């Protein structure tokens, strides 16, 4: 994953629990990287180790931590210079339908990006079905958090339900979500 992901995790932890907690998490994870470079690619194992260490240090459930990180990621990405991606669409549904196109544009800057894929269907003005595919396992709570955190950007409240899951060591994961929207 790119340094930007690890930077976001660090900012979230420091903002909620302080710098000392982040230092303990880094130590527990065996991570000697003091400052992640936003545009540099790091092994996924670095990020997974930091998440595992954060779960232990904070005494929290892995799914809860990843969900909170997904919600936080939306705020972080906007503050890190990607606000234009969010403002390119005028609705939640429109944005979600453009996720693959957004990742294709990001691929130009992040050459080693191994982005997930999203297939989205607007079922009604207040319902979107999303199929998430990724070679990375265990990130479904993060993805649900992303969809929830995206709601306030478009002045809606998003309630996310996982409706199906297919996991394969060879091909990765495919998770189906139903996102219900209501005015915020």
OpenMM code with the backbone's topology and positions (N, CA, C; nanometers):
from openmm import Vec3, app, unit

residues = "UNK UNK UNK UNK UNK UNK UNK UNK UNK UNK UNK UNK UNK UNK UNK UNK UNK UNK UNK UNK UNK UNK UNK UNK UNK UNK UNK UNK UNK UNK UNK UNK UNK UNK UNK UNK UNK UNK UNK UNK UNK UNK UNK UNK UNK UNK UNK UNK UNK UNK UNK UNK UNK UNK UNK UNK UNK UNK UNK UNK UNK UNK UNK UNK UNK UNK UNK UNK UNK UNK UNK UNK UNK UNK UNK UNK UNK UNK UNK UNK UNK UNK UNK UNK UNK UNK UNK UNK UNK UNK UNK UNK UNK UNK UNK UNK UNK UNK UNK UNK UNK UNK UNK UNK UNK UNK UNK UNK UNK UNK UNK UNK UNK UNK UNK UNK UNK UNK UNK UNK UNK UNK UNK UNK UNK UNK UNK UNK UNK UNK UNK UNK UNK UNK UNK UNK UNK UNK UNK UNK UNK UNK UNK UNK UNK UNK UNK UNK UNK UNK UNK UNK UNK UNK UNK UNK UNK UNK UNK UNK UNK UNK UNK UNK UNK UNK UNK UNK UNK UNK UNK UNK UNK UNK UNK UNK UNK UNK UNK UNK UNK UNK UNK UNK".split()
positions = [
    Vec3(0.0850, -0.1176, 0.0000),
    Vec3(0.0000, 0.0000, 0.0000),
    Vec3(0.0888, 0.1228, 0.0000),
    Vec3(0.0308, 0.2304, -0.0374),
    Vec3(0.1076, 0.3541, -0.0443),
    Vec3(0.1197, 0.4202, 0.0931),
    Vec3(0.2243, 0.5001, 0.1068),
    Vec3(0.2518, 0.5695, 0.2316),
    Vec3(0.1359, 0.6529, 0.2797),
    Vec3(0.0554, 0.7028, 0.1868),
    Vec3(-0.0598, 0.7842, 0.2239),
    Vec3(-0.1549, 0.7086, 0.3167),
    Vec3(-0.1697, 0.5785, 0.2944),
    Vec3(-0.2576, 0.4972, 0.3799),
    Vec3(-0.2013, 0.4915, 0.5217),
    Vec3(-0.0716, 0.4669, 0.5318),
    Vec3(-0.0082, 0.4583, 0.6633),
    Vec3(-0.0037, 0.5947, 0.7320),
    Vec3(0.0142, 0.7005, 0.6532),
    Vec3(0.0079, 0.8356, 0.7104),
    Vec3(-0.1294, 0.8624, 0.7708),
    Vec3(-0.2329, 0.8205, 0.6997),
    Vec3(-0.3688, 0.8420, 0.7492),
    Vec3(-0.3917, 0.7660, 0.8791),
    Vec3(-0.3449, 0.6407, 0.8843),
    Vec3(-0.3587, 0.5621, 1.0076),
    Vec3(-0.2880, 0.6328, 1.1232),
    Vec3(-0.1674, 0.6821, 1.0965),
    Vec3(-0.0921, 0.7530, 1.1995),
    Vec3(-0.1677, 0.8768, 1.2462),
    Vec3(-0.2189, 0.9565, 1.1537),
    Vec3(-0.2915, 1.0786, 1.1917),
    Vec3(-0.4165, 1.0461, 1.2731),
    Vec3(-0.4870, 0.9403, 1.2338),
    Vec3(-0.6067, 0.9028, 1.3083),
    Vec3(-0.5701, 0.8630, 1.4510),
    Vec3(-0.4705, 0.7764, 1.4655),
    Vec3(-0.4307, 0.7290, 1.5982),
    Vec3(-0.3784, 0.8441, 1.6827),
    Vec3(-0.2904, 0.9269, 1.6271),
    Vec3(-0.2340, 1.0386, 1.7032),
    Vec3(-0.3443, 1.1357, 1.7433),
    Vec3(-0.4374, 1.1631, 1.6512),
    Vec3(-0.5466, 1.2558, 1.6813),
    Vec3(-0.6368, 1.2071, 1.7936),
    Vec3(-0.6569, 1.0758, 1.8009),
    Vec3(-0.7462, 1.0200, 1.9019),
    Vec3(-0.6770, 0.9759, 2.0303),
    Vec3(-0.5500, 0.9332, 2.0179),
    Vec3(-0.4835, 0.8698, 2.1320),
    Vec3(-0.3460, 0.9253, 2.1652),
    Vec3(-0.2935, 1.0153, 2.0826),
    Vec3(-0.1658, 1.0783, 2.1121),
    Vec3(-0.0470, 1.0112, 2.0441),
    Vec3(0.0591, 1.0869, 2.0365),
    Vec3(0.1831, 1.0440, 1.9703),
    Vec3(0.2455, 0.9229, 2.0393),
    Vec3(0.2424, 0.9192, 2.1720),
    Vec3(0.3030, 0.8064, 2.2440),
    Vec3(0.2359, 0.6738, 2.2072),
    Vec3(0.1058, 0.6779, 2.1893),
    Vec3(0.0343, 0.5562, 2.1502),
    Vec3(0.0791, 0.5110, 2.0122),
    Vec3(0.0946, 0.6054, 1.9197),
    Vec3(0.1423, 0.5692, 1.7858),
    Vec3(0.2829, 0.5079, 1.7924),
    Vec3(0.3682, 0.5629, 1.8747),
    Vec3(0.5041, 0.5087, 1.8877),
    Vec3(0.5006, 0.3659, 1.9413),
    Vec3(0.4121, 0.3388, 2.0374),
    Vec3(0.3978, 0.2027, 2.0892),
    Vec3(0.3438, 0.1076, 1.9817),
    Vec3(0.2518, 0.1565, 1.9020),
    Vec3(0.1967, 0.0749, 1.7925),
    Vec3(0.3071, 0.0422, 1.6929),
    Vec3(0.3848, 0.1404, 1.6549),
    Vec3(0.4954, 0.1163, 1.5611),
    Vec3(0.5930, 0.0148, 1.6177),
    Vec3(0.6253, 0.0284, 1.7447),
    Vec3(0.7190, -0.0646, 1.8086),
    Vec3(0.6597, -0.2053, 1.8124),
    Vec3(0.5345, -0.2149, 1.8516),
    Vec3(0.4672, -0.3445, 1.8596),
    Vec3(0.4618, -0.4110, 1.7218),
    Vec3(0.4459, -0.3292, 1.6168),
    Vec3(0.4381, -0.3811, 1.4794),
    Vec3(0.5760, -0.4143, 1.4229),
    Vec3(0.6817, -0.3750, 1.4950),
    Vec3(0.8160, -0.3960, 1.4421),
    Vec3(0.8445, -0.3052, 1.3242),
    Vec3(0.7830, -0.1898, 1.3221),
    Vec3(0.7958, -0.0946, 1.2113),
    Vec3(0.8950, 0.0151, 1.2498),
    Vec3(1.0074, 0.0166, 1.1816),
    Vec3(1.1083, 0.1182, 1.2121),
    Vec3(1.0987, 0.2398, 1.1197),
    Vec3(0.9937, 0.2478, 1.0430),
    Vec3(0.9734, 0.3622, 0.9532),
    Vec3(0.9139, 0.4760, 1.0356),
    Vec3(0.9909, 0.5832, 1.0496),
    Vec3(0.9449, 0.6955, 1.1314),
    Vec3(0.8475, 0.7857, 1.0577),
    Vec3(0.8696, 0.8029, 0.9279),
    Vec3(0.7826, 0.8901, 0.8487),
    Vec3(0.7561, 0.8234, 0.7139),
    Vec3(0.6306, 0.7954, 0.6880),
    Vec3(0.5941, 0.7354, 0.5604),
    Vec3(0.5895, 0.8416, 0.4525),
    Vec3(0.6387, 0.8086, 0.3359),
    Vec3(0.6361, 0.8994, 0.2218),
    Vec3(0.5085, 0.8708, 0.1442),
    Vec3(0.4271, 0.9710, 0.1308),
    Vec3(0.2943, 0.9583, 0.0722),
    Vec3(0.2931, 0.8832, -0.0604),
    Vec3(0.3855, 0.9135, -0.1495),
    Vec3(0.3848, 0.8577, -0.2844),
    Vec3(0.4695, 0.7310, -0.2986),
    Vec3(0.5269, 0.6819, -0.1903),
    Vec3(0.6062, 0.5591, -0.1961),
    Vec3(0.5187, 0.4380, -0.1654),
    Vec3(0.5460, 0.3295, -0.2365),
    Vec3(0.4740, 0.2044, -0.2123),
    Vec3(0.5463, 0.1257, -0.1036),
    Vec3(0.4696, 0.0706, -0.0114),
    Vec3(0.5212, -0.0130, 0.0968),
    Vec3(0.4516, -0.1488, 0.0872),
    Vec3(0.5162, -0.2482, 0.1394),
    Vec3(0.4562, -0.3814, 0.1432),
    Vec3(0.3253, -0.3755, 0.2215),
    Vec3(0.2255, -0.4490, 0.1723),
    Vec3(0.0986, -0.4576, 0.2460),
    Vec3(0.1212, -0.5062, 0.3882),
    Vec3(0.2256, -0.5872, 0.4072),
    Vec3(0.2513, -0.6421, 0.5401),
    Vec3(0.2801, -0.5319, 0.6422),
    Vec3(0.3359, -0.4192, 0.5983),
    Vec3(0.3604, -0.3071, 0.6896),
    Vec3(0.2270, -0.2544, 0.7426),
    Vec3(0.1337, -0.2330, 0.6521),
    Vec3(0.0034, -0.1794, 0.6923),
    Vec3(-0.0727, -0.2785, 0.7787),
    Vec3(-0.0745, -0.4044, 0.7373),
    Vec3(-0.1438, -0.5064, 0.8160),
    Vec3(-0.0810, -0.5199, 0.9555),
    Vec3(0.0518, -0.5093, 0.9652),
    Vec3(0.1182, -0.5159, 1.0964),
    Vec3(0.0798, -0.3982, 1.1839),
    Vec3(0.0723, -0.2791, 1.1237),
    Vec3(0.0329, -0.1608, 1.2008),
    Vec3(-0.1109, -0.1737, 1.2499),
    Vec3(-0.1988, -0.2235, 1.1657),
    Vec3(-0.3383, -0.2417, 1.2071),
    Vec3(-0.3463, -0.3445, 1.3193),
    Vec3(-0.2759, -0.4564, 1.3040),
    Vec3(-0.2759, -0.5589, 1.4091),
    Vec3(-0.2226, -0.5059, 1.5407),
    Vec3(-0.1144, -0.4284, 1.5330),
    Vec3(-0.0561, -0.3702, 1.6543),
    Vec3(-0.1507, -0.2673, 1.7159),
    Vec3(-0.2209, -0.1908, 1.6321),
    Vec3(-0.3165, -0.0923, 1.6842),
    Vec3(-0.4313, -0.1619, 1.7559),
    Vec3(-0.4782, -0.2731, 1.7001),
    Vec3(-0.5849, -0.3499, 1.7642),
    Vec3(-0.5398, -0.3947, 1.9032),
    Vec3(-0.4181, -0.4457, 1.9124),
    Vec3(-0.3662, -0.4916, 2.0416),
    Vec3(-0.3460, -0.3752, 2.1375),
    Vec3(-0.2815, -0.2706, 2.0912),
    Vec3(-0.2495, -0.1561, 2.1780),
    Vec3(-0.3753, -0.0863, 2.2281),
    Vec3(-0.4739, -0.0725, 2.1408),
    Vec3(-0.5959, -0.0003, 2.1770),
    Vec3(-0.7014, -0.0909, 2.2402),
    Vec3(-0.6772, -0.2217, 2.2348),
    Vec3(-0.7734, -0.3157, 2.2914),
    Vec3(-0.9080, -0.3095, 2.2222),
    Vec3(-0.9048, -0.2985, 2.0920),
    Vec3(-1.0290, -0.2863, 2.0159),
    Vec3(-1.0462, -0.4043, 1.9218),
    Vec3(-1.1648, -0.4177, 1.8696),
    Vec3(-1.1979, -0.5199, 1.7726),
    Vec3(-1.1401, -0.4800, 1.6358),
    Vec3(-1.0773, -0.5725, 1.5614),
    Vec3(-1.0203, -0.5377, 1.4308),
    Vec3(-1.1238, -0.4764, 1.3360),
    Vec3(-1.2434, -0.5325, 1.3316),
    Vec3(-1.3463, -0.4793, 1.2419),
    Vec3(-1.3846, -0.3368, 1.2810),
    Vec3(-1.3936, -0.3098, 1.4099),
    Vec3(-1.4284, -0.1747, 1.4558),
    Vec3(-1.3195, -0.0747, 1.4186),
    Vec3(-1.1935, -0.1141, 1.4354),
    Vec3(-1.0830, -0.0251, 1.4000),
    Vec3(-1.0826, 0.0023, 1.2503),
    Vec3(-1.0972, -0.1017, 1.1692),
    Vec3(-1.0961, -0.0830, 1.0240),
    Vec3(-1.2155, 0.0001, 0.9777),
    Vec3(-1.3310, -0.0211, 1.0378),
    Vec3(-1.4486, 0.0592, 1.0035),
    Vec3(-1.4235, 0.2065, 1.0345),
    Vec3(-1.3734, 0.2341, 1.1542),
    Vec3(-1.3434, 0.3726, 1.1924),
    Vec3(-1.2396, 0.4339, 1.0990),
    Vec3(-1.1425, 0.3536, 1.0574),
    Vec3(-1.0399, 0.4030, 0.9660),
    Vec3(-1.1008, 0.4348, 0.8288),
    Vec3(-1.1966, 0.3542, 0.7834),
    Vec3(-1.2639, 0.3827, 0.6575),
    Vec3(-1.3395, 0.5146, 0.6625),
    Vec3(-1.4117, 0.5382, 0.7716),
    Vec3(-1.4823, 0.6652, 0.7889),
    Vec3(-1.3813, 0.7795, 0.7896),
    Vec3(-1.2728, 0.7629, 0.8646),
    Vec3(-1.1698, 0.8662, 0.8741),
    Vec3(-1.1047, 0.8922, 0.7385),
    Vec3(-1.0844, 0.7871, 0.6587),
    Vec3(-1.0143, 0.7992, 0.5306),
    Vec3(-1.0793, 0.9040, 0.4400),
    Vec3(-1.2115, 0.9105, 0.4399),
    Vec3(-1.2816, 1.0077, 0.3553),
    Vec3(-1.2412, 1.1498, 0.3948),
    Vec3(-1.2422, 1.1785, 0.5238),
    Vec3(-1.1983, 1.3095, 0.5724),
    Vec3(-1.0518, 1.3326, 0.5355),
    Vec3(-0.9675, 1.2338, 0.5613),
    Vec3(-0.8239, 1.2472, 0.5359),
    Vec3(-0.7954, 1.2715, 0.3878),
    Vec3(-0.8582, 1.1945, 0.3007),
    Vec3(-0.8325, 1.2097, 0.1568),
    Vec3(-0.8696, 1.3495, 0.1088),
    Vec3(-0.9782, 1.4035, 0.1598),
    Vec3(-1.0163, 1.5396, 0.1207),
    Vec3(-0.9141, 1.6417, 0.1695),
    Vec3(-0.8662, 1.6247, 0.2913),
    Vec3(-0.7704, 1.7201, 0.3467),
    Vec3(-0.6304, 1.7016, 0.2895),
    Vec3(-0.6051, 1.5874, 0.2256),
    Vec3(-0.4729, 1.5585, 0.1695),
    Vec3(-0.4638, 1.5959, 0.0215),
    Vec3(-0.5594, 1.6729, -0.0279),
    Vec3(-0.5495, 1.7224, -0.1642),
    Vec3(-0.6367, 1.6529, -0.2667),
    Vec3(-0.7263, 1.5674, -0.2221),
    Vec3(-0.8096, 1.4936, -0.3166),
    Vec3(-0.9556, 1.5381, -0.3135),
    Vec3(-0.9794, 1.6573, -0.2624),
    Vec3(-1.1159, 1.7107, -0.2542),
    Vec3(-1.1820, 1.7171, -0.3921),
    Vec3(-1.1021, 1.7475, -0.4960),
    Vec3(-1.1582, 1.7572, -0.6313),
    Vec3(-1.2240, 1.6273, -0.6763),
    Vec3(-1.1693, 1.5133, -0.6344),
    Vec3(-1.2306, 1.3858, -0.6711),
    Vec3(-1.3729, 1.3772, -0.6154),
    Vec3(-1.3906, 1.4274, -0.4948),
    Vec3(-1.5213, 1.4205, -0.4312),
    Vec3(-1.6176, 1.5230, -0.4916),
    Vec3(-1.5645, 1.6380, -0.5301),
    Vec3(-1.6496, 1.7435, -0.5837),
    Vec3(-1.6807, 1.7248, -0.7317),
    Vec3(-1.6194, 1.6263, -0.7954),
    Vec3(-1.6439, 1.6016, -0.9377),
    Vec3(-1.7840, 1.5468, -0.9626),
    Vec3(-1.8479, 1.4958, -0.8597),
    Vec3(-1.9834, 1.4410, -0.8725),
    Vec3(-2.0778, 1.5200, -0.7837),
    Vec3(-2.2025, 1.5261, -0.8248),
    Vec3(-2.2992, 1.6031, -0.7465),
    Vec3(-2.3885, 1.5166, -0.6581),
    Vec3(-2.3611, 1.3849, -0.6552),
    Vec3(-2.4419, 1.2993, -0.5700),
    Vec3(-2.3592, 1.1806, -0.5201),
    Vec3(-2.4048, 1.1246, -0.4122),
    Vec3(-2.3422, 1.0047, -0.3567),
    Vec3(-2.3413, 0.8933, -0.4611),
    Vec3(-2.4570, 0.8724, -0.5227),
    Vec3(-2.4688, 0.7656, -0.6218),
    Vec3(-2.3732, 0.7881, -0.7386),
    Vec3(-2.3642, 0.9114, -0.7856),
    Vec3(-2.2743, 0.9429, -0.8964),
    Vec3(-2.1292, 0.9179, -0.8605),
    Vec3(-2.0922, 0.9541, -0.7387),
    Vec3(-1.9540, 0.9328, -0.6955),
    Vec3(-1.9212, 0.7836, -0.6897),
    Vec3(-2.0086, 0.7071, -0.6283),
    Vec3(-1.9833, 0.5639, -0.6128),
    Vec3(-1.9739, 0.4960, -0.7502),
    Vec3(-2.0538, 0.5414, -0.8449),
    Vec3(-2.0483, 0.4829, -0.9789),
    Vec3(-1.9176, 0.5157, -1.0506),
    Vec3(-1.8451, 0.6153, -1.0048),
    Vec3(-1.7205, 0.6576, -1.0692),
    Vec3(-1.5947, 0.6089, -0.9973),
    Vec3(-1.6090, 0.5198, -0.9001),
    Vec3(-1.4934, 0.4764, -0.8214),
    Vec3(-1.3838, 0.4122, -0.9073),
    Vec3(-1.4199, 0.3279, -1.0017),
    Vec3(-1.3171, 0.2663, -1.0862),
    Vec3(-1.2466, 0.3706, -1.1723),
    Vec3(-1.3215, 0.4663, -1.2259),
    Vec3(-1.2605, 0.5731, -1.3057),
    Vec3(-1.1669, 0.6574, -1.2194),
    Vec3(-1.2065, 0.6844, -1.0949),
    Vec3(-1.1206, 0.7604, -1.0043),
    Vec3(-0.9904, 0.6850, -0.9788),
    Vec3(-1.0002, 0.5551, -0.9529),
    Vec3(-0.8794, 0.4766, -0.9297),
    Vec3(-0.7919, 0.4710, -1.0548),
    Vec3(-0.8523, 0.4701, -1.1720),
    Vec3(-0.7735, 0.4721, -1.2964),
    Vec3(-0.6937, 0.6024, -1.3073),
    Vec3(-0.7535, 0.7143, -1.2677),
    Vec3(-0.6802, 0.8418, -1.2689),
    Vec3(-0.5694, 0.8414, -1.1638),
    Vec3(-0.5983, 0.7852, -1.0475),
    Vec3(-0.4959, 0.7777, -0.9429),
    Vec3(-0.3787, 0.6898, -0.9857),
    Vec3(-0.4065, 0.5907, -1.0688),
    Vec3(-0.3022, 0.4998, -1.1177),
    Vec3(-0.1924, 0.5772, -1.1903),
    Vec3(-0.2263, 0.6904, -1.2489),
    Vec3(-0.1254, 0.7713, -1.3190),
    Vec3(-0.0200, 0.8249, -1.2232),
    Vec3(-0.0607, 0.8604, -1.1040),
    Vec3(0.0332, 0.9134, -1.0047),
    Vec3(0.0940, 0.8017, -0.9193),
    Vec3(0.0127, 0.7034, -0.8877),
    Vec3(0.0559, 0.5927, -0.8026),
    Vec3(0.0764, 0.4695, -0.8913),
    Vec3(0.1929, 0.4606, -0.9534),
    Vec3(0.2193, 0.3592, -1.0569),
    Vec3(0.2018, 0.2146, -1.0089),
    Vec3(0.2282, 0.1898, -0.8812),
    Vec3(0.2189, 0.0536, -0.8288),
    Vec3(0.0842, 0.0260, -0.7613),
    Vec3(-0.0106, 0.1149, -0.7827),
    Vec3(-0.1423, 0.1014, -0.7207),
    Vec3(-0.2089, -0.0282, -0.7655),
    Vec3(-0.2537, -0.1048, -0.6679),
    Vec3(-0.3315, -0.2267, -0.6937),
    Vec3(-0.4707, -0.2016, -0.6374),
    Vec3(-0.5445, -0.1222, -0.7090),
    Vec3(-0.6745, -0.0738, -0.6619),
    Vec3(-0.7800, -0.1838, -0.6660),
    Vec3(-0.8757, -0.1740, -0.5769),
    Vec3(-0.9909, -0.2649, -0.5837),
    Vec3(-1.0780, -0.2256, -0.7021),
    Vec3(-1.1762, -0.3082, -0.7303),
    Vec3(-1.2735, -0.2783, -0.8348),
    Vec3(-1.4120, -0.2696, -0.7708),
    Vec3(-1.4933, -0.1814, -0.8278),
    Vec3(-1.6277, -0.1608, -0.7765),
    Vec3(-1.7273, -0.1660, -0.8914),
    Vec3(-1.8316, -0.2435, -0.8748),
    Vec3(-1.9437, -0.2441, -0.9687),
    Vec3(-2.0638, -0.1918, -0.8917),
    Vec3(-2.1221, -0.0836, -0.9403),
    Vec3(-2.2287, -0.0172, -0.8656),
    Vec3(-2.3559, -0.0090, -0.9479),
    Vec3(-2.4665, -0.0322, -0.8808),
    Vec3(-2.5975, -0.0222, -0.9429),
    Vec3(-2.6864, 0.0624, -0.8531),
    Vec3(-2.7389, 0.1710, -0.9076),
    Vec3(-2.8346, 0.2520, -0.8335),
    Vec3(-2.9700, 0.1843, -0.8479),
    Vec3(-3.0225, 0.1351, -0.7374),
    Vec3(-3.1503, 0.0626, -0.7399),
    Vec3(-3.2699, 0.1555, -0.7217),
    Vec3(-3.2467, 0.2635, -0.6505),
    Vec3(-3.3522, 0.3610, -0.6221),
    Vec3(-3.2802, 0.4884, -0.5780),
    Vec3(-3.3511, 0.5997, -0.5683),
    Vec3(-3.2853, 0.7220, -0.5227),
    Vec3(-3.2186, 0.7077, -0.3856),
    Vec3(-3.2647, 0.6082, -0.3072),
    Vec3(-3.2096, 0.5914, -0.1731),
    Vec3(-3.1379, 0.4574, -0.1536),
    Vec3(-3.0998, 0.3909, -0.2619),
    Vec3(-3.0346, 0.2604, -0.2473),
    Vec3(-2.9344, 0.2348, -0.3602),
    Vec3(-2.8158, 0.1929, -0.3204),
    Vec3(-2.7094, 0.1606, -0.4150),
    Vec3(-2.6553, 0.0231, -0.3786),
    Vec3(-2.6446, -0.0630, -0.4774),
    Vec3(-2.5788, -0.1931, -0.4586),
    Vec3(-2.4363, -0.1796, -0.5096),
    Vec3(-2.3414, -0.2307, -0.4317),
    Vec3(-2.2006, -0.2224, -0.4684),
    Vec3(-2.1390, -0.3611, -0.4569),
    Vec3(-2.0634, -0.3982, -0.5590),
    Vec3(-1.9828, -0.5197, -0.5528),
    Vec3(-1.8375, -0.4743, -0.5481),
    Vec3(-1.7694, -0.5130, -0.4430),
    Vec3(-1.6291, -0.4777, -0.4183),
    Vec3(-1.5446, -0.6008, -0.4439),
    Vec3(-1.4413, -0.5851, -0.5268),
    Vec3(-1.3481, -0.6946, -0.5540),
    Vec3(-1.2069, -0.6469, -0.5261),
    Vec3(-1.1308, -0.7324, -0.4578),
    Vec3(-0.9926, -0.6966, -0.4247),
    Vec3(-0.9104, -0.8225, -0.4036),
    Vec3(-0.7825, -0.8108, -0.4300),
    Vec3(-0.6905, -0.9205, -0.3988),
    Vec3(-0.6551, -0.9195, -0.2503),
    Vec3(-0.6851, -0.8098, -0.1807),
    Vec3(-0.6540, -0.7979, -0.0378),
    Vec3(-0.7689, -0.8531, 0.0453),
    Vec3(-0.7336, -0.9323, 0.1432),
    Vec3(-0.8324, -0.9946, 0.2310),
    Vec3(-0.8487, -0.9134, 0.3598),
    Vec3(-0.9677, -0.9191, 0.4183),
    Vec3(-0.9907, -0.8646, 0.5517),
    Vec3(-1.0222, -0.7172, 0.5594),
    Vec3(-1.0401, -0.6501, 0.4466),
    Vec3(-1.0628, -0.5058, 0.4506),
    Vec3(-1.2091, -0.4661, 0.4359),
    Vec3(-1.3006, -0.5629, 0.4394),
    Vec3(-1.4408, -0.5283, 0.4194),
    Vec3(-1.4955, -0.4301, 0.5237),
    Vec3(-1.4532, -0.4341, 0.6520),
    Vec3(-1.5028, -0.3309, 0.7441),
    Vec3(-1.4522, -0.1910, 0.7049),
    Vec3(-1.3311, -0.1843, 0.6510),
    Vec3(-1.2763, -0.0570, 0.6027),
    Vec3(-1.3626, -0.0036, 0.4887),
    Vec3(-1.3972, -0.0902, 0.3946),
    Vec3(-1.4782, -0.0491, 0.2799),
    Vec3(-1.6159, -0.0023, 0.3263),
    Vec3(-1.6776, -0.0748, 0.4182),
    Vec3(-1.8064, -0.0314, 0.4717),
    Vec3(-1.7926, 0.1059, 0.5376),
    Vec3(-1.6825, 0.1281, 0.6089),
    Vec3(-1.6572, 0.2589, 0.6692),
    Vec3(-1.6418, 0.3687, 0.5652),
    Vec3(-1.5765, 0.3367, 0.4537),
    Vec3(-1.5638, 0.4345, 0.3449),
    Vec3(-1.7016, 0.4781, 0.2954),
    Vec3(-1.7881, 0.3796, 0.2685),
    Vec3(-1.9210, 0.4130, 0.2172),
    Vec3(-2.0019, 0.4929, 0.3183),
    Vec3(-1.9856, 0.4617, 0.4455),
    Vec3(-2.0544, 0.5388, 0.5495),
    Vec3(-1.9963, 0.6793, 0.5595),
    Vec3(-1.8633, 0.6882, 0.5616),
    Vec3(-1.7969, 0.8181, 0.5739),
    Vec3(-1.8209, 0.9097, 0.4557),
    Vec3(-1.8525, 0.8528, 0.3417),
    Vec3(-1.8803, 0.9315, 0.2221),
    Vec3(-2.0125, 1.0069, 0.2330),
    Vec3(-2.1035, 0.9574, 0.3133),
    Vec3(-2.2354, 1.0190, 0.3264),
    Vec3(-2.2327, 1.1687, 0.3524),
    Vec3(-2.1628, 1.2148, 0.4572),
    Vec3(-2.1633, 1.3578, 0.4871),
    Vec3(-2.1101, 1.4463, 0.3739),
    Vec3(-2.0242, 1.3920, 0.2882),
    Vec3(-1.9733, 1.4701, 0.1746),
    Vec3(-2.0897, 1.5132, 0.0851),
    Vec3(-2.1918, 1.4286, 0.0764),
    Vec3(-2.3065, 1.4559, -0.0103),
    Vec3(-2.4347, 1.4816, 0.0691),
    Vec3(-2.4181, 1.5175, 0.1957),
    Vec3(-2.5307, 1.5533, 0.2829),
    Vec3(-2.6352, 1.4428, 0.2942),
    Vec3(-2.5863, 1.3195, 0.3050),
    Vec3(-2.6754, 1.2065, 0.3289),
    Vec3(-2.6170, 1.1215, 0.4412),
    Vec3(-2.7021, 1.0392, 0.4973),
    Vec3(-2.6582, 0.9392, 0.5947),
    Vec3(-2.6607, 0.8058, 0.5231),
    Vec3(-2.5476, 0.7378, 0.5199),
    Vec3(-2.5369, 0.6097, 0.4512),
    Vec3(-2.5342, 0.4971, 0.5531),
    Vec3(-2.6225, 0.4004, 0.5356),
    Vec3(-2.6246, 0.2806, 0.6183),
    Vec3(-2.5831, 0.1643, 0.5281),
    Vec3(-2.4772, 0.0948, 0.5677),
    Vec3(-2.4153, -0.0059, 0.4828),
    Vec3(-2.4411, -0.1451, 0.5403),
    Vec3(-2.4879, -0.2355, 0.4542),
    Vec3(-2.5092, -0.3753, 0.4925),
    Vec3(-2.4347, -0.4643, 0.3947),
    Vec3(-2.3633, -0.5631, 0.4491),
    Vec3(-2.3004, -0.6633, 0.3637),
    Vec3(-2.4061, -0.7679, 0.3318),
    Vec3(-2.4263, -0.7965, 0.2028),
    Vec3(-2.5310, -0.8909, 0.1635),
    Vec3(-2.4758, -1.0238, 0.1134),
    Vec3(-2.3494, -1.0274, 0.0721),
    Vec3(-2.2879, -1.1521, 0.0252),
    Vec3(-2.1369, -1.1371, 0.0299),
    Vec3(-2.0692, -1.2510, 0.0411),
    Vec3(-1.9226, -1.2502, 0.0458),
    Vec3(-1.8703, -1.3779, -0.0180),
    Vec3(-1.7727, -1.3621, -0.1055),
    Vec3(-1.7052, -1.4748, -0.1693),
    Vec3(-1.5558, -1.4542, -0.1496),
    Vec3(-1.4893, -1.5511, -0.0876),
    Vec3(-1.3467, -1.5391, -0.0572),
    Vec3(-1.2729, -1.6558, -0.1205),
    Vec3(-1.1637, -1.6223, -0.1863),
    Vec3(-1.0798, -1.7236, -0.2485),
    Vec3(-0.9342, -1.6820, -0.2306),
    Vec3(-0.8497, -1.7739, -0.1893),
    Vec3(-0.7072, -1.7417, -0.1739),
    Vec3(-0.6460, -1.7025, -0.3077),
    Vec3(-0.6944, -1.7622, -0.4162),
    Vec3(-0.6375, -1.7361, -0.5476),
    Vec3(-0.6843, -1.6033, -0.6067),
    Vec3(-0.8148, -1.5790, -0.6005),
    Vec3(-0.8688, -1.4610, -0.6687),
    Vec3(-0.9014, -1.3448, -0.5761),
    Vec3(-0.8923, -1.3634, -0.4469),
    Vec3(-0.9208, -1.2545, -0.3543),
    Vec3(-1.0622, -1.2582, -0.3015),
    Vec3(-1.1179, -1.1400, -0.2792),
    Vec3(-1.2509, -1.1306, -0.2197),
    Vec3(-1.3466, -1.0594, -0.3141),
    Vec3(-1.4729, -1.0961, -0.3000),
    Vec3(-1.5818, -1.0245, -0.3662),
    Vec3(-1.6896, -1.0085, -0.2607),
    Vec3(-1.7213, -0.8845, -0.2298),
    Vec3(-1.8196, -0.8563, -0.1258),
    Vec3(-1.9289, -0.7684, -0.1848),
    Vec3(-2.0527, -0.8038, -0.1542),
    Vec3(-2.1687, -0.7290, -0.2019),
    Vec3(-2.2231, -0.6468, -0.0848),
    Vec3(-2.2476, -0.5197, -0.1126),
    Vec3(-2.3029, -0.4294, -0.0113),
    Vec3(-2.4310, -0.3674, -0.0648),
    Vec3(-2.5214, -0.3380, 0.0259),
    Vec3(-2.6367, -0.2541, -0.0023),
    Vec3(-2.6198, -0.1284, 0.0824),
    Vec3(-2.6209, -0.0132, 0.0158),
    Vec3(-2.6057, 0.1141, 0.0847),
    Vec3(-2.7390, 0.1863, 0.0761),
    Vec3(-2.7990, 0.2104, 0.1916),
    Vec3(-2.9245, 0.2855, 0.2008),
    Vec3(-2.8910, 0.4301, 0.2368),
    Vec3(-2.9561, 0.5222, 0.1717),
    Vec3(-2.9290, 0.6649, 0.1899),
    Vec3(-3.0532, 0.7354, 0.2431),
    Vec3(-3.0295, 0.8299, 0.3339),
    Vec3(-3.1377, 0.9172, 0.3780),
    Vec3(-3.0810, 1.0560, 0.4003),
    Vec3(-3.1644, 1.1553, 0.3889),
    Vec3(-3.1192, 1.2934, 0.4050),
    Vec3(-3.0547, 1.3120, 0.5416),
    Vec3(-2.9466, 1.3855, 0.5441),
    Vec3(-2.8754, 1.4109, 0.6707),
    Vec3(-2.9406, 1.5238, 0.7465),
] * unit.nanometer
topology = app.Topology()
chain = topology.addChain("A")
for resn in residues:
    res = topology.addResidue(resn, chain)
    for name in ("N", "CA", "C"):
        topology.addAtom(name, app.Element.getBySymbol(name[0]), res)
